[in-house]
Amino acid sequence: MNTPKPNTLQSRIAERYTIIVDNKDEFSRSINQPLKQSFRINSLKGDSEKILENLRKYDETISATKWYQNGYTTELENLGSSIEHFTGQIYIQELTSMMPALAVPDIDESKRIIDSCAAPGSKTTQIAEILKNKGEIIANDNKYSRLKALRGNLDRLGILNTTVTLRDFRSFPNTEADIYFVDAPCSSEGTIRKKNSIKRNLKENDYERFSKIQKGILNRTCEMAKAGDQIIYSTCTFAPEENESVVNSILQDHSVKLANINIANLTMGKGVQAWKDENYDKEIQKCCRIWPHHNDTDGFFIARIEKC
């Protein structure tokens, strides 16, 4: 007699992506493991080595990432109660959330940057730190309730180069920039290793619902961007409907191209070429998939788009 498979969200996700993941057993095992807490040191609030030294006085479990000098993990669960957190010396942030800012090789203070879906400010504050609090960032979100957290984090981390706006980005007024970050609303499947992070009753039509929102935001971004501008599109989901399919539609509808993403010491998978009855442009392989079993992280997707 066959034993029925458990109908958990993890098992459903593992089964859904069997045909596109490189190692289904490792993938299934990884999404059933809890995720370590991760954080980023904010060098705007002091010397990074000194901040780390102070943290290690009471946390011996801190471990550095191989691919980002300011990214760390810890087994300590109450890091949010530390003095370093309250004073903005650290920012509790998922490792995958730190990756989009690293996908642009020439990001510097000469660039004007728009973060279209910015709250609560993880990427905005990281970008501001990379720019050494210089240059100009516009941090937008479409929900007033989320702006409180965004403004609070900007203040706590000492960010001075950022203007906050409230707008559905699908109707954002024409605004010139050099780099646009679109970390779009999504089904959040990739965060499954975090407790209570996603809907337990995720349905197939949820993917298409999010896909429409993502295409709307990305379409508006491509309309605003001028030749040579870069757009970093990212999600924390495994679903091709929200990833490759969205980017593929942009390639068809706008004068854009994809660029390679290189983050040293980070294992990245290629974008998939087909899903269900849909085939994608060969350029889609330049997109990056971050699988949980490759780097012991969440699941994530990044595309680097250049306006022609």
Sequence and secondary structure as in RCSB ss.txt:
>XXXX:A:sequence
MNTPKPNTLQSRIAERYTIIVDNKDEFSRSINQPLKQSFRINSLKGDSEKILENLRKYDETISATKWYQNGYTTE
LENLGSSIEHFTGQIYIQELTSMMPALAVPDIDESKRIIDSCAAPGSKTTQIAEILKNKGEIIANDNKYSRLKAL
RGNLDRLGILNTTVTLRDFRSFPNTEADIYFVDAPCSSEGTIRKKNSIKRNLKENDYERFSKIQKGILNRTCEMA
KAGDQIIYSTCTFAPEENESVVNSILQDHSVKLANINIANLTMGKGVQAWKDENYDKEIQKCCRIWPHHNDTDGF
FIARIEKC
>XXXX:A:secstr
        HHHHHHHHTTTTSS HHHHHHHHTS   EEEEE GGGS HHHHHHHHTTT TT EE SS TTEEEES
 S GGGSHHHHTTSEEE  GGGGSGGGG TT  TTSEEEETT TT HHHHHHHHHTTT SEEEEEES HHHHHHH
HHHHHHTT  SEEEEE  GGG      SEEEEE     GGGTTSTT S TT  HHHHHHHHHHHHHHHHHHHHH 
 TT EEEEEES   GGGTHHHHHHHHHHSSEEEE    TT   EE  SEETTEE  GGGGGSEEE HHHHTS  E
EEEEEEE 
